[in-house]
Amino acid sequence: MANILVYALHYDGAINKNSLGAVSEAAKLAGELGGEAHAILVGAGVDATLAGTLGNYGAKKVLTAEGPDGLAQPVVDAMAAAIEGGDYGYALFGGGLLGFEIGAGLAARLGAGVAMEVTQINVDGGKLVAERPILGDTSISDISFRSPVGIIIGRLNAFEIKESGGGDAPVEAIDVTLSEQATKATVLTRGEQRGADIDIEGAAIIIAGGRGLGAAEGFKLCEDLAGAFGNTAAVAATRAVVDAGWYPYAGQIGQTGKTVAPKLYLAAGISGAIQHKVGMQSSENIVAINKDANAPIFEFSDLGIVGDLNKIVPKLTDAIKAKKAS
Ligand SMILES: Cc1cc2nc3c(=O)[nH]c(=O)nc-3n(C[C@H](O)[C@H](O)[C@H](O)COP(=O)(O)OP(=O)(O)OC[C@H]3O[C@@H](n4cnc5c(N)ncnc54)[C@H](O)[C@@H]3O)c2cc1C
């Protein structure tokens, strides 16, 4: 029962990065448990070659099942069938809305224990123990399982993608009879959320703006600075400004947004709340600009600048442009 089954979300001919992280994490943990990490892809005509590439992230076997794309219930059916017919102790999800829905549905179907928003998984006594931040991320709870199968749903991008060098994995198509509820819904159309093209996770430099920008228009300062750095830089935001509609959710950093670790994280007008900190604290260099010398962000910044961002950020932009031109 030491095997781990990982759900791998795929669309547009690629496997979602969050799922690659989950497969890598499962491979590491299964190795410690003395078992194997397997992955499962569900969809209409899953590309077996694409599925097999998960071997490069540590999956020893990849299952594929036929079902409609983009819906949770068919995946619940497929994973329940795989678990009932296999030898799995855990099911792992990278997070994201679909991961939460499938994980919760699978837990209900199997009568299994579920740990959500997990940021780290440890092996203790031959079993997995999931760490979940609680009370606004001020404490960590350890979650272990009494059910035969434990369901673990990670926080978005909590698990690092690691190539195993293992080469492609064998792919096995499984037959699944879809339940009645799995055939009730139909996907009519798929749209992109505004800002979905914002790639903050891949950026080496992040210029993040908070409420101190004063208004949505304030993001122009961040965009100009990111532009001066070139295409290695991206603009991000706090939840306060995303909630205010100043910036798209795709750029949100923190507990309910993305987790990033760029070489440089420049925070302009951000107070440094714990829920923001958890999404960016692993950045190599943190520079903060805040007019309040007592702002919490200075407690975990490598360089702090006390002053008005409206004066400082344009000067930085000019300095970077001048440096690049010289
Ligand atoms: C369950 C939960 C989940 C959450 N998830 C997230 C999350 O994922 N991400 C996240 O970011 N937050 C999250 N939050 C919200 C978080 O608690 C903070 O409210 C938020 O991060 C604050 O955003 P901010 O720093 O932009 O705004 P504020 O806290 O209002 O800070 C604005 C800062 O700008 C400074 N400032 C103002 N004017 C200027 C100026 N002209 N020049 C320089 N500095 C200036 C101020 O001194 C202040 O420090 C969450 C909260 C909860 C309860």
The ligand as an ORCA input file, in Angstrom:
! r2SCAN-3c Opt
* xyz 0 1
  C      -7.572     33.891      4.459
  C      -6.802     35.032      3.870
  C      -6.066     34.814      2.724
  C      -5.311     35.843      2.165
  N      -4.570     35.603      1.054
  C      -3.749     36.580      0.585
  C      -2.889     36.347     -0.530
  O      -2.879     35.274     -1.152
  N      -2.089     37.349     -0.927
  C      -2.047     38.563     -0.314
  O      -1.277     39.434     -0.743
  N      -2.870     38.825      0.723
  C      -3.723     37.866      1.182
  N      -4.564     38.161      2.199
  C      -4.709     39.569      2.629
  C      -3.597     40.041      3.555
  O      -3.967     39.748      4.891
  C      -3.397     41.573      3.433
  O      -4.634     42.217      3.680
  C      -2.879     42.009      2.067
  O      -1.752     41.261      1.693
  C      -2.497     43.480      2.155
  O      -2.182     43.932      0.885
  P      -1.293     45.226      0.702
  O       0.050     45.021      1.305
  O      -1.363     45.600     -0.747
  O      -2.128     46.368      1.449
  P      -1.912     47.080      2.852
  O      -1.781     46.103      3.955
  O      -2.977     48.114      2.961
  O      -0.497     47.793      2.707
  C      -0.258     48.881      1.879
  C       1.150     49.380      2.208
  O       1.496     50.433      1.312
  C       2.235     51.404      2.032
  N       2.112     52.658      1.272
  C       0.997     53.428      1.131
  N       1.275     54.478      0.307
  C       2.579     54.360     -0.048
  C       3.448     55.142     -0.866
  N       3.019     56.243     -1.520
  N       4.738     54.750     -0.999
  C       5.188     53.626     -0.365
  N       4.404     52.840      0.425
  C       3.110     53.207      0.570
  C       1.618     51.431      3.405
  O       2.512     51.922      4.358
  C       1.273     49.967      3.623
  O       2.326     49.288      4.307
  C      -5.324     37.149      2.760
  C      -6.068     37.350      3.924
  C      -6.801     36.320      4.482
  C      -7.578     36.567      5.744
*
